[in-house]
Each structure stands twice: as structure tokens, then as C-alpha cells.
Amino acid sequence: MKRYLAAVERHQAAGTATGVSGRLGRRTTEFRAPSDLGVYGAGKPTATGKSVPKLDPEAERKRKAKERRARRYADRRTLWKITSDRACAGCGRTAMDPDAGVIVARTAEGTALALGLLKCGRIWLCPVCSAKIRQGRAEEVSKAAVAWIELGGTVLFVTFTARHAAAHKLADLMDAIQGTRADASKGITRKPGAYQRLITGAAWAGDKRRKVNPEGIRGRVGFVGMIRATEITLGDKSGWHPHIHALVFVGGRTFKGSAGIELAETFEPSTAALAELEGHFRGVWTRHLAKVDPEFTPSDEHGVVFETLAKSQSPDALAKYLAKLQEGKDPGAELARADMKNGRYGNVTPFQLLGRIGDLMGGVPEEEADGFGTLDWGLTRWAEYEAATKGRRAIEWSRYLRPLLGLDGGDTEEDDLDFLFEQDGASGIVAGAAVTTEAWHKVTGRALDLAVTEAVEAGELDQVAVLAVAAGAEAGAVRLLSPEEITEAWEATLAKLAERREAAAARRLIEQAGS
């Protein structure tokens, strides 16, 4: 109890001492500790001349993970204040059923989950939901890469970018690389972007009726599909920089069987075929961008960058690839975990921009906050970012690639929400507590939602009531529950999840039938 009350007091004292609260740039707060405490400067001499002992790798990993999560929760609180997205505004603080309230529970694995609490599932916008969704997506991408390499295929890692400047609108750049967004209510159909153009045309598809180029580039390289992830950064002088990372699966021959697209064989594409693929992608990408706007024309050096990720015709090759995964060189993480990255060359990611907005709203001087730009400038850029990414997929697979590799799932927002629910239900629930809607509003209003999560993870569920009372809730607003009571609520949530899955599966079948 004392530990959690002390955390509350530290949180309040930080705001009183500095006149600000929340995530505070480079200042020392409850989210960022000074380097002489061994958080940032472990092993280095401090101002007193004494060295701080180095943390062991596991302790350091846990410290960094805890720090990242604290930052995500703080940034989500900023998002609540500035977003125009209603789902984001209620994420993590609005009960789905006000009468039922919220159930915080601990799983057998020691993780905390919240039942009956709205989750927005906005991969572009929400720091908390994005991290969970992207973790699931990264694992899915890695499984796909491993499965294809095990089958004897080749995986290429390709980065696509466009030239950009401060005067360019993000929506225009996204339209150019990803394609425009459809709007059935207005009769607007989607127009393909440079990415979609990569796998179209006679040179690509070939023509079996003719002697010249019967297989096309597609057949010669054995193209079976792609997974693409779009990332966005922002520069002070260079403006928005959307770019695409793609895993390209080649070295396979397929046929249309009774169960859909099936794999006939794998092979190793020739050097000439891979060079032809690279030349085709580079040419199509550059020509389309130049056609949309000559100012978007990329340089030969940076427009399209190819890297052979891995190919396997032997167990030894696969073993080396799996060793890369264990060393942290994970293509799934590189492709899908944009939330874990920081901008380079002076650029910032959208979540870094969100963090600076929170700093400035909390009263941190511009010169002390991370990043660049005034508060008004940052708010304008964030609003532009929300509008430009609305209705777009951050990660997308070629239609038949998942079933070809024996994987399920989809790319819609409903599928993203599935990741959230599946990760919450990783194992059986062993303990929990019911929190009234009013009490939970007070908890989030006092920025104690993360402290509640940590208390649940530590198995100290009695501290949930302590934190709720410290936030201003009435005594009795928190009630401990048995595993059976929690399971009943969890099963109701799973039933809703199953309904969404069935609806999503039916929708995909309709889409495939109409294509």
C-alpha cells in the first residue's frame, strides 16, 4: 500500500514542483528519471565522479520496456485531449457498458487486462493500441517469412520512398504511393498508387498465348505475394516523409486448385530474374510518382532499395536466418513495429510529435521539449496526420498469401481489434477486480491507470482500491472478483469477438467473389 501511495504522491509532487504534469520532455518526471540514478547513464561517471553499476541485460530490457509503456500511456492521455477521432478519445477510459463498469484482471502469465473497457484499435493514432497490434502483426509477418524460407522460397526486403518537401501535403503523398481512398457514399472509387502499379502491366504478367514473354517478370522470378507496411516521419524543413517497407516473396510457382491458390513448387530465382524484378519495380515506381507530381520523383539511389533477406534450400540456411531472429534482426519487427522506432536525420515519428505536444501542453518550454515546432504547429500537423491516415491500412498482405502459407487473419481495423482481444486472453484469468465506471473515470483523470495496471500485474489487487480512493473515488467502488466471475465476463467478450470474426470472414469472401 505504501509503495502505491508513494507513487501517487510523487506524481502529484512532480506537477506541484514544476507547475506541469504528464510526460515532460527532458525534465525529470515520474516517466523519466535522471541519468545519475543509473537509468540513462548506467556505468558512466556522474556529476559526483562516482560510477553507477551497470544493469544486467534482463534488468535493462525490463527497465526500457517499462519506460516505453509509461510513455505510451502518457501520450495516450495527450491524445484524449486533442484527437478528433471519437474512438481514440474514449480508448482506455470509457466503459463499454456504464452499468457493468470495468474489470481489471490478472492472467496466469502475469499480464493485466481490462474487460469491458473501450479499445480504439487505431494502429496509426493510439500509442497503446498500436503497440499491441503491431506486436501481433510483427509475429505474424515473421511466421510468414519463416514458413516461406522453410518451403525453399526467397524473401526480399524492399523500401520505397518518394521525394518530399515541407510544402507537400501528407494526403497527396499518401495518395501517390498508396492510392486514393474510396468513398461509396460519394461514389468515389479507389485509384491505384505507385505500390499497386508495381504488379500490373504486360511486362509483369506476360502472355502465355505469345512466344515473347509468355511468363512475364512475375513467372520468371516466381512472385507469390507481398506484405507492405507504410511508415511516416516528419521533418522540420523536409516535411512529411511517408515510405513503404515490403517483404516480397519470390521463388514459387502456384496453381488454382480446389482449395484456392496452391503451391506447386519452389525454386531459386536466377540473378538475371532478380535484377529484372528490381529494374521493373524501380521503373514503375519512379514513372508513376513523376506522373502524379514531378516533384515526387525520387532519386535513383533512394527511390527503391532492394535487399535479399533470406533464401533457403537447406536446413543450414534456415538455421542462420532463425539465428538472426534471436539476435533481434527480425523482419517482422522491422516491417511492423513502427511504434518502436524513432525518426532519423532530425525527423520525428508521429508518436514523437504527440509526445512533444504533450510536453508543450504541460508547460515545458519549447527549447527543453524533445522535437521541434510550436504547440500550434504541432497540433496542426497532428490534425493533418489524422485526416490523411483515416481509412488507410498501415499493413497489408497480398490477398492469397496468408492461406498459401497456412495463416489466417486479415488487414482490416476489425482484425486489428482481434489482436487486442487475443493478446488480452493469452492465458487463463486467475484474479481480478470490478471497478465502477465513475471510479475508473477518476483513475484515468488522475493519470493512475498505469499504476492500476502495474498493481494487477504484481498480483496486488487490493491496491486497486487504494489507487481508486487516492484518485477521489468512493470507498467500495472496487470489488474483488473470483476467477469464475471474471471468466463469465470474459466469455461474453469472446462471444462478441467471434461474431466480429464471422462477419469479417463473410466480408472477405464477398470481396474475393466480386474480384
VOLUMLUM-6990 format. One line per 3 residues: number of its first residue (from 0); their letters; for each residue x, y, z of C-alpha. Coordinates in pm, 1 decimal, padded with zeros to 6 digits, always signed. Each point is the difference from the previous one (the first is absolute). Example, Ala and Ser with C-alpha at 12.3 -4.5 7.8 and 13.67 -1.06 7.14 Angstrom:
BEGIN
0	AS	+01230.0/-00450.0/+00780.0; +00137.0/+00344.0/-00066.0
This chain:
BEGIN
0	MKR	+00000.0/+00000.0/+00000.0; +00276.5/+00241.5/+00094.8; +00174.7/-00053.5/-00333.6
3	YLA	-00307.8/+00093.4/-00202.4; -00090.9/+00296.7/+00218.6; +00358.1/+00118.5/-00037.4
6	AVE	-00037.5/-00023.7/-00376.4; -00310.2/+00216.7/+00019.3; +00182.7/+00253.8/+00216.3
9	RHQ	+00295.8/+00008.7/-00239.2; -00234.4/+00056.8/-00291.8; -00170.4/+00289.9/+00179.5
12	AAG	+00329.3/+00145.2/+00124.9; +00147.3/+00000.3/-00350.7; -00287.1/+00212.9/-00122.6
15	TAT	+00023.2/+00232.8/+00301.3; +00373.2/+00045.7/-00016.0; +00020.0/+00081.9/-00367.9
18	GVS	-00345.2/+00139.1/-00061.6; -00066.4/-00272.0/-00255.5; -00115.9/-00361.3/-00014.9
21	GRL	+00013.4/-00294.5/-00238.6; +00281.4/-00080.4/-00245.5; +00252.9/+00279.2/+00031.5
24	GRR	+00266.3/+00004.4/-00270.6; +00348.2/-00007.9/+00146.5; -00108.6/+00098.2/+00350.1
27	TTE	+00012.9/-00249.5/+00283.4; -00350.7/-00139.6/+00058.5; -00163.3/-00320.8/+00105.1
30	FRA	+00056.2/-00122.2/-00356.3; +00364.4/+00103.1/-00046.7; +00261.0/-00030.9/+00274.3
33	PSD	+00335.0/+00186.4/+00005.7; +00311.3/-00171.5/-00137.7; +00183.8/+00009.4/+00333.1
36	LGV	-00257.6/-00249.7/+00129.0; +00128.7/-00255.2/-00245.9; -00294.3/+00015.1/-00242.8
39	YGA	+00174.7/+00165.9/-00292.8; +00359.3/+00016.7/+00119.5; +00057.2/-00343.7/+00147.2
42	GKP	+00371.8/-00075.7/+00021.6; +00099.4/+00360.4/-00074.4; +00149.9/+00253.3/+00244.3
45	TAT	-00257.6/+00233.9/+00155.9; +00038.1/+00360.0/+00108.5; +00144.9/-00129.3/+00330.3
48	GKS	+00265.9/-00200.0/-00184.3; -00142.2/-00335.7/+00107.0; -00092.9/-00266.3/-00249.8
51	VPK	-00342.9/-00154.7/+00008.0; +00004.9/-00381.9/-00020.3; -00112.1/-00138.0/-00333.3
54	LDP	-00336.1/-00173.0/-00009.2; -00009.5/-00359.7/-00112.8; -00148.4/-00046.0/-00351.1
57	EAE	-00331.8/-00142.9/+00119.7; -00047.7/+00278.7/+00255.2; +00085.9/+00256.5/-00265.2
60	RKR	-00247.9/-00154.2/-00243.3; -00275.7/+00012.0/+00262.6; +00088.9/+00359.0/+00090.4
63	KAK	-00020.4/+00113.4/-00360.7; -00327.9/-00184.3/-00053.6; -00146.3/+00161.4/+00311.2
66	ERR	+00116.7/+00342.7/-00114.3; -00149.5/-00048.2/-00347.8; -00333.8/-00103.6/+00147.7
69	ARR	-00007.3/+00300.3/+00234.4; +00064.6/+00224.4/-00297.9; -00277.9/-00164.8/-00201.3
72	YAD	-00251.9/+00048.6/+00280.5; +00103.1/+00364.9/+00039.4; -00025.7/+00059.2/-00374.5
75	RRT	-00344.7/-00159.9/-00008.3; -00113.0/+00248.8/+00263.9; +00115.8/+00276.8/-00234.2
78	LWK	-00190.3/-00167.8/-00282.1; -00320.2/+00007.6/+00204.8; +00026.0/+00378.6/+00010.3
81	ITS	+00077.0/+00075.5/-00364.9; -00142.8/-00273.9/-00222.8; -00299.8/+00037.9/-00227.0
84	DRA	-00044.3/-00378.4/-00005.6; -00278.3/-00097.6/+00241.5; +00132.3/-00352.8/+00052.9
87	CAG	+00344.7/+00134.1/+00095.0; -00155.6/+00255.0/+00234.5; -00158.9/-00283.6/+00198.5
90	CGR	+00274.1/-00261.8/-00028.9; +00103.9/-00137.3/+00336.8; -00233.6/+00222.7/+00202.5
93	TAM	-00356.8/-00065.8/-00120.4; -00196.6/-00303.2/+00119.2; -00183.3/-00186.0/-00276.5
96	DPD	-00288.3/-00055.1/+00242.6; -00022.7/+00282.0/+00259.4; -00212.3/-00217.1/+00228.1
99	AGV	+00250.4/-00286.6/+00000.4; +00308.4/+00218.5/+00041.6; +00350.6/-00138.4/-00060.0
102	IVA	+00164.0/-00324.5/+00109.7; +00377.1/+00003.9/+00043.5; +00142.5/-00351.5/+00008.2
105	RTA	+00326.3/-00189.6/+00022.9; +00078.5/-00298.5/-00219.5; +00200.9/-00306.9/+00092.3
108	EGT	+00285.4/+00149.8/-00201.0; +00005.6/+00306.3/+00224.3; -00139.9/+00246.8/-00252.1
111	ALA	-00279.0/+00246.2/+00071.1; -00310.3/+00043.4/-00213.1; -00310.2/+00214.4/+00014.5
114	LGL	-00339.3/-00145.6/-00085.6; -00288.0/+00224.8/-00095.1; +00229.7/+00288.3/-00085.6
117	LKC	-00008.8/+00166.6/-00341.4; +00306.0/-00057.7/-00216.1; +00025.5/+00212.6/-00312.8
120	GRI	+00226.2/-00234.3/-00201.3; +00137.7/+00298.2/-00196.0; +00340.2/-00121.8/-00114.4
123	WLC	+00092.7/+00341.0/-00143.2; -00113.0/+00215.6/+00291.6; -00003.9/-00171.4/+00340.6
126	PVC	+00339.1/-00066.5/+00164.2; -00140.6/-00272.9/+00226.5; -00211.9/-00188.7/-00254.9
129	SAK	+00260.3/+00041.4/-00273.3; +00269.6/-00168.8/+00208.1; -00218.9/-00304.3/+00070.1
132	IRQ	-00127.3/-00029.7/-00357.3; +00342.9/+00044.1/-00154.3; +00145.0/-00262.1/+00231.4
135	GRA	-00255.8/-00248.3/-00129.8; +00056.0/+00110.2/-00358.8; +00377.4/-00033.3/+00036.5
138	EEV	-00033.4/-00356.0/+00128.6; -00232.1/-00080.4/-00290.0; +00243.1/+00142.8/-00256.2
141	SKA	+00290.8/-00192.8/+00151.4; -00199.9/-00324.7/-00016.4; -00068.8/+00065.4/-00367.0
144	AVA	+00366.5/+00063.5/-00079.2; +00112.9/-00310.1/+00188.0; -00268.9/-00214.7/-00165.0
147	WIE	+00102.9/+00112.4/-00349.1; +00370.6/-00054.1/+00065.5; -00073.4/-00346.9/+00138.7
150	LGG	-00180.2/-00079.8/-00324.1; +00309.1/+00101.7/-00196.0; -00109.1/+00346.3/-00110.8
153	TVL	+00181.4/+00334.7/-00002.3; -00102.3/+00312.6/+00190.0; +00102.2/+00348.1/-00113.3
156	FVT	-00015.5/+00311.8/+00215.6; -00079.5/+00306.2/-00210.8; -00039.1/+00363.4/+00105.5
159	FTA	-00193.4/+00247.0/-00217.0; +00009.9/+00375.4/+00051.8; -00098.9/+00321.1/-00177.0
162	RHA	+00164.4/+00340.1/-00014.1; -00168.1/+00236.0/+00242.9; +00016.1/+00359.2/+00122.3
165	AAH	-00155.5/+00211.3/+00273.9; -00258.8/+00140.1/-00242.4; -00140.7/-00344.1/-00087.2
168	KLA	-00319.1/-00119.0/+00168.3; +00010.5/-00340.2/+00166.2; -00328.4/-00104.8/-00163.2
171	DLM	+00143.0/+00069.3/-00346.0; +00313.6/-00202.6/+00070.2; -00205.5/-00288.3/+00140.4
174	DAI	-00227.5/+00003.5/-00304.9; +00306.0/-00016.8/-00223.2; +00162.1/-00300.7/+00166.6
177	QGT	-00299.9/-00188.2/+00146.8; -00282.6/+00104.1/-00227.7; -00305.8/+00211.4/+00070.5
180	RAD	-00273.8/-00102.1/+00243.0; -00339.6/-00114.3/-00119.2; -00321.0/+00157.4/+00129.9
183	ASK	-00310.1/-00193.8/-00100.5; -00231.4/+00264.3/+00146.2; +00142.1/+00256.0/-00242.8
186	GIT	+00046.2/-00239.2/-00291.8; +00378.9/+00031.4/+00017.7; +00196.7/-00307.7/-00106.4
189	RKP	+00355.4/-00072.2/+00102.8; +00279.7/+00091.3/-00239.8; +00316.9/-00208.9/+00022.1
192	GAY	+00324.9/+00153.4/+00121.3; +00358.6/-00077.3/-00090.7; -00001.1/-00308.8/+00224.5
195	QRL	-00298.9/-00158.2/-00175.7; +00152.9/+00076.4/-00340.3; +00304.1/-00213.2/+00079.4
198	ITG	-00178.0/-00325.8/-00086.0; -00199.5/+00106.0/-00305.5; +00067.5/+00020.7/-00372.8
201	AAW	+00094.6/-00235.3/-00281.3; +00368.3/-00009.5/+00088.9; -00089.1/-00113.8/+00348.7
204	AGD	-00274.6/-00254.0/-00074.5; +00117.7/-00131.5/-00337.3; -00222.6/-00169.7/-00257.8
207	KRR	+00002.5/-00377.8/-00037.6; -00155.6/+00031.0/-00345.0; +00316.3/+00161.0/-00135.4
210	KVN	+00353.1/-00125.5/-00042.6; +00147.6/+00325.4/+00123.8; -00016.7/+00042.6/+00378.5
213	PEG	-00256.7/-00277.4/+00069.9; +00079.7/-00017.7/+00374.1; +00059.9/+00366.3/+00064.1
216	IRG	+00223.5/+00132.6/+00274.4; -00240.9/-00148.9/+00250.3; +00053.9/-00353.3/-00125.3
219	RVG	+00376.0/+00030.0/-00049.1; +00057.8/+00118.5/+00356.4; -00271.2/-00223.9/+00149.5
222	FVG	-00193.2/+00280.7/+00170.5; -00263.6/-00125.9/+00246.5; -00084.2/+00314.5/+00198.6
225	MIR	+00108.5/+00294.1/+00213.6; -00051.7/+00142.0/+00346.6; +00029.4/+00375.3/+00016.0
228	ATE	+00013.5/+00238.3/+00293.7; -00026.1/+00375.6/-00038.1; +00194.9/+00220.7/+00240.1
231	ITL	-00008.0/+00377.6/+00037.5; +00250.8/+00244.6/+00145.9; +00004.0/+00378.9/+00012.3
234	GDK	+00289.9/+00238.3/-00054.7; +00030.6/+00360.5/+00110.5; +00111.9/+00111.9/-00345.2
237	SGW	-00072.8/-00304.0/-00219.7; -00363.0/-00050.3/+00106.4; -00188.8/-00329.6/-00005.2
240	HPH	+00186.8/-00312.9/-00109.0; -00227.7/-00299.3/-00057.8; +00182.5/-00310.4/-00120.2
243	IHA	-00072.0/-00368.3/-00048.6; +00189.7/-00304.3/+00122.9; -00097.1/-00322.3/-00175.6
246	LVF	+00086.0/-00366.7/+00030.8; -00014.5/-00150.7/-00348.6; -00045.7/-00378.0/-00016.3
249	VGG	+00153.8/-00151.1/-00313.9; +00122.5/-00336.2/-00121.4; -00332.9/-00179.8/-00022.4
252	RTF	-00240.0/-00134.8/-00260.4; -00370.0/-00015.1/+00081.0; -00317.5/-00136.9/-00155.3
255	KGS	-00370.4/+00039.9/+00064.0; -00118.4/-00312.1/+00180.3; -00322.8/-00107.6/+00164.7
258	AGI	+00099.9/+00178.5/+00323.1; +00108.8/+00318.8/-00175.4; +00352.2/+00104.8/-00094.0
261	ELA	+00239.8/-00284.7/+00080.7; +00377.8/-00039.0/-00016.7; +00137.6/-00226.8/-00271.8
264	ETF	+00373.5/+00037.9/+00065.7; +00273.4/+00234.2/+00118.6; +00321.6/+00089.6/-00177.9
267	EPS	+00286.0/+00245.8/+00025.7; -00049.5/+00296.2/-00236.5; +00293.2/+00070.4/-00226.0
270	TAA	+00214.6/+00308.2/+00047.8; -00129.9/+00131.0/-00331.2; -00362.9/-00044.3/+00109.9
273	LAE	+00059.4/+00183.3/+00328.4; +00175.9/+00281.3/-00183.9; -00294.4/+00021.9/-00239.9
276	LEG	-00241.3/+00020.2/+00295.4; +00201.8/+00278.1/+00158.3; +00013.9/+00193.0/-00326.4
279	HFR	-00374.4/-00040.7/-00051.5; -00089.7/+00115.0/+00351.1; +00235.5/+00297.1/-00023.1
282	GVW	-00133.3/+00108.6/-00337.9; -00369.9/-00036.6/+00079.9; +00034.8/+00170.5/+00339.0
285	TRH	+00191.2/+00297.0/-00139.2; -00219.8/+00046.9/-00308.5; -00325.3/-00005.6/+00197.3
288	LAK	+00120.6/+00252.8/+00257.3; +00129.7/+00227.2/-00273.9; -00336.7/-00020.9/-00173.1
291	VDP	-00191.4/+00089.9/+00317.6; +00231.4/+00291.1/+00080.2; +00349.4/+00055.8/-00144.0
294	EFT	+00107.0/+00130.4/+00340.5; -00061.1/-00347.7/+00146.6; +00254.4/-00163.7/-00237.1
297	PSD	+00253.1/-00181.8/+00221.8; +00373.6/-00024.1/-00055.8; +00147.2/-00317.0/-00150.7
300	EHG	+00186.6/-00062.8/+00325.8; -00290.8/+00026.4/+00244.7; -00319.2/-00061.6/-00199.1
303	VVF	+00010.6/-00381.4/+00013.4; +00249.8/-00191.0/+00214.7; +00026.1/-00380.3/-00025.7
306	ETL	+00142.9/-00245.6/+00251.5; -00013.8/-00378.7/-00011.3; -00124.5/-00088.8/+00344.6
309	AKS	+00045.5/-00375.0/-00017.0; -00029.4/-00299.2/-00225.2; +00004.8/-00362.3/+00099.8
312	QSP	+00067.0/-00318.4/-00185.9; +00154.8/-00167.8/+00304.1; -00046.9/-00035.3/+00375.9
315	DAL	+00323.7/+00194.2/+00057.4; -00135.5/+00306.6/-00180.6; -00317.3/-00005.5/+00206.8
318	AKY	+00200.0/-00042.7/+00321.5; +00202.4/+00312.5/-00080.8; -00317.3/+00194.2/-00065.3
321	LAK	-00159.1/-00112.4/+00326.4; +00319.0/+00106.6/+00178.6; -00052.3/+00349.8/-00140.0
324	LQE	-00345.4/+00004.2/+00157.2; +00149.0/-00091.5/+00337.0; +00255.7/+00280.9/-00036.1
327	GKD	-00281.9/+00249.6/-00045.4; +00033.7/+00031.1/-00378.6; -00365.1/-00079.0/-00048.5
330	PGA	-00162.0/+00092.2/-00333.4; -00339.4/-00003.9/+00167.4; +00112.9/+00263.9/+00247.0
333	ELA	+00170.6/+00204.8/-00269.1; -00311.5/-00009.5/-00214.5; -00275.8/+00032.6/+00258.6
336	RAD	+00139.0/+00161.3/+00317.6; -00002.3/+00364.5/-00110.8; -00107.7/+00084.8/+00356.4
339	MKN	+00343.8/-00110.8/+00126.7; +00196.0/+00223.8/-00235.2; +00124.6/+00356.1/+00028.1
342	GRY	+00039.8/+00234.7/-00294.0; +00343.5/+00032.7/-00157.8; +00194.0/+00292.4/-00146.0
345	GNV	-00185.0/+00248.4/+00220.1; -00345.5/-00134.2/-00087.2; -00261.3/-00110.3/+00253.3
348	TPF	-00262.8/-00272.5/-00006.5; -00366.7/+00088.1/+00055.5; +00017.2/-00134.1/+00356.2
351	QLL	+00306.6/+00214.6/+00068.1; -00201.0/+00295.9/-00128.9; -00282.3/-00099.8/+00235.1
354	GRI	+00247.4/-00013.6/+00289.0; +00124.9/+00352.2/-00072.1; -00357.3/+00127.6/-00014.7
357	GDL	-00055.9/-00148.3/+00345.7; +00318.0/+00162.6/+00128.7; -00096.0/+00342.2/-00131.6
360	MGG	-00357.8/-00030.3/+00126.2; +00147.5/-00084.3/+00341.9; +00203.0/+00320.8/+00004.8
363	VPE	+00344.9/-00118.2/-00106.5; +00188.5/+00278.0/-00186.5; +00043.6/-00067.8/-00372.5
366	EEA	+00378.6/-00011.8/+00028.7; -00015.6/-00269.7/+00270.5; -00256.4/-00230.3/-00161.4
369	DGF	+00107.7/-00277.1/-00237.3; -00061.1/+00069.3/-00368.7; -00074.0/+00327.7/-00171.4
372	GTL	-00281.4/+00242.8/-00078.7; -00245.0/+00209.1/+00199.6; -00306.0/-00146.8/+00166.7
375	DWG	-00232.4/+00145.5/-00264.5; +00222.3/-00137.5/-00275.8; +00002.5/-00345.2/+00161.6
378	LTR	-00377.3/-00005.3/+00046.7; -00048.7/+00096.2/-00365.6; +00236.7/-00273.7/-00115.4
381	WAE	-00172.4/-00260.5/+00220.7; -00343.1/+00093.8/-00135.7; +00137.5/-00034.7/-00353.8
384	YEA	+00147.1/-00339.2/+00089.3; -00332.0/-00126.8/+00140.4; -00186.8/+00109.0/-00313.0
387	ATK	+00256.2/-00142.3/-00243.7; +00016.8/-00345.3/+00161.8; -00372.5/-00045.2/+00063.4
390	GRR	-00134.3/-00304.8/-00182.6; +00346.9/-00118.8/-00106.7; +00168.9/-00326.0/+00087.8
393	AIE	+00338.8/+00028.1/+00164.4; +00086.3/-00364.0/-00081.0; -00139.8/-00196.1/-00292.0
396	WSR	+00055.3/-00347.1/-00146.6; -00052.4/-00125.5/-00352.6; -00341.1/-00163.7/-00006.4
399	YLR	+00095.6/-00367.0/-00027.8; +00330.4/+00005.8/+00190.0; -00133.9/-00088.6/+00345.5
402	PLL	-00188.8/-00317.0/-00103.4; +00292.0/-00101.4/-00222.1; +00221.7/+00002.6/+00308.6
405	GLD	-00261.4/-00159.6/+00225.1; -00086.3/+00316.8/+00191.3; -00335.3/+00157.5/+00086.1
408	GGD	-00101.8/+00359.6/+00055.9; -00046.3/+00322.3/-00190.6; +00108.4/+00362.6/-00022.5
411	TEE	-00308.7/+00194.5/+00110.2; -00057.4/+00202.0/+00318.3; -00219.8/-00286.0/+00120.3
414	DDL	+00298.4/-00234.3/-00034.7; +00213.7/+00249.3/+00193.5; -00254.8/-00010.5/+00281.2
417	DFL	+00024.5/-00379.1/-00006.0; +00370.9/+00030.0/+00080.9; -00086.6/+00208.2/+00305.5
420	FEQ	-00249.9/-00255.0/+00128.8; +00219.9/-00300.2/-00079.2; +00296.4/+00146.7/+00186.9
423	DGA	-00218.2/+00084.3/+00298.4; -00120.3/-00358.9/+00014.6; +00343.4/-00160.4/-00027.3
426	SGI	-00067.7/-00231.1/+00293.3; -00249.3/-00073.3/+00273.3; -00110.4/+00276.1/+00236.0
429	VAG	+00094.9/-00063.1/+00362.4; -00106.8/+00315.1/+00185.9; -00164.6/+00335.7/-00054.8
432	AAV	-00212.0/+00286.2/+00123.2; -00307.8/+00188.8/-00116.5; +00031.0/+00379.0/-00016.0
435	TTE	-00305.4/+00222.5/-00037.6; -00014.9/+00224.1/-00305.1; +00015.2/+00313.9/+00213.8
438	AWH	+00304.1/-00126.5/+00188.8; +00180.7/-00091.7/-00321.4; -00062.7/+00349.1/-00137.5
441	KVT	+00165.4/+00142.4/+00311.2; +00292.8/-00241.8/-00031.5; +00069.1/+00101.1/-00359.9
444	GRA	-00064.5/+00365.7/+00080.3; +00280.1/-00012.0/+00257.1; +00230.0/-00193.0/-00239.6
447	LDL	+00002.4/-00305.8/+00227.5; -00113.8/-00255.4/-00258.8; +00356.6/-00121.6/-00051.2
450	AVT	+00049.5/-00035.8/+00377.0; -00314.5/-00215.6/+00010.5; +00138.6/-00215.5/-00282.3
453	EAV	+00330.0/-00045.5/+00183.3; -00180.0/-00090.2/+00323.2; -00201.2/-00267.4/-00181.2
456	EAG	+00312.0/-00140.4/-00165.8; +00170.2/-00018.3/+00339.4; -00294.9/-00196.8/+00136.5
459	ELD	-00076.6/+00275.5/+00252.3; -00364.8/+00044.2/-00088.5; -00083.8/+00155.0/+00335.2
462	QVA	+00204.2/+00301.1/-00111.8; -00250.5/+00069.2/-00278.8; -00245.0/+00122.8/+00265.0
465	VLA	+00275.5/+00208.7/+00162.9; +00078.1/+00170.9/-00329.3; -00367.9/+00056.1/-00077.4
468	VAA	-00054.4/+00170.2/+00336.2; +00317.3/+00206.7/-00050.9; -00149.1/+00112.3/-00331.7
471	GAE	-00314.8/+00120.9/+00176.7; -00229.2/-00301.7/-00034.2; -00234.3/-00105.4/+00279.0
474	AGA	+00086.2/-00290.2/+00225.2; -00159.4/-00317.9/-00134.9; +00041.4/+00102.7/-00363.1
477	VRL	+00235.2/-00296.4/-00049.8; -00108.0/-00357.3/+00069.4; +00220.8/-00310.0/-00021.9
480	LSP	-00133.4/-00277.4/-00225.0; +00048.7/-00374.3/-00013.5; +00150.9/-00160.1/-00310.6
483	EEI	-00342.2/-00147.6/-00077.8; -00164.6/+00342.7/+00000.9; +00272.2/+00141.5/-00221.9
486	TEA	-00017.0/-00295.6/-00238.3; -00370.6/+00057.2/-00050.5; +00067.6/+00359.0/-00108.0
489	WEA	+00293.8/-00109.0/-00217.7; -00210.0/-00259.7/-00180.4; -00250.6/+00269.5/-00086.2
492	TLA	+00283.3/+00202.5/-00152.3; +00125.1/-00301.2/-00198.0; -00351.4/-00053.4/-00135.8
495	KLA	+00001.5/+00352.7/-00136.2; +00345.5/-00058.9/-00147.4; -00123.1/-00315.3/-00175.0
498	ERR	-00288.1/+00194.6/-00151.5; +00243.8/+00255.1/-00139.2; +00219.9/-00273.1/-00143.7
501	EAA	-00292.4/-00164.0/-00176.5; -00109.6/+00333.2/-00142.7; +00354.9/+00075.4/-00116.8
504	AAR	+00035.6/-00344.6/-00159.5; -00332.2/+00040.4/-00181.4; +00105.8/+00341.3/-00123.2
507	RLI	+00328.8/-00134.5/-00136.3; -00182.8/-00276.2/-00187.0; -00227.9/+00258.1/-00159.8
510	EQA	+00299.8/+00213.3/-00096.6; +00179.0/-00298.1/-00155.3; -00311.3/-00109.9/-00188.7
513	GS	-00042.6/+00347.8/-00145.2; +00362.0/+00032.6/-00114.8
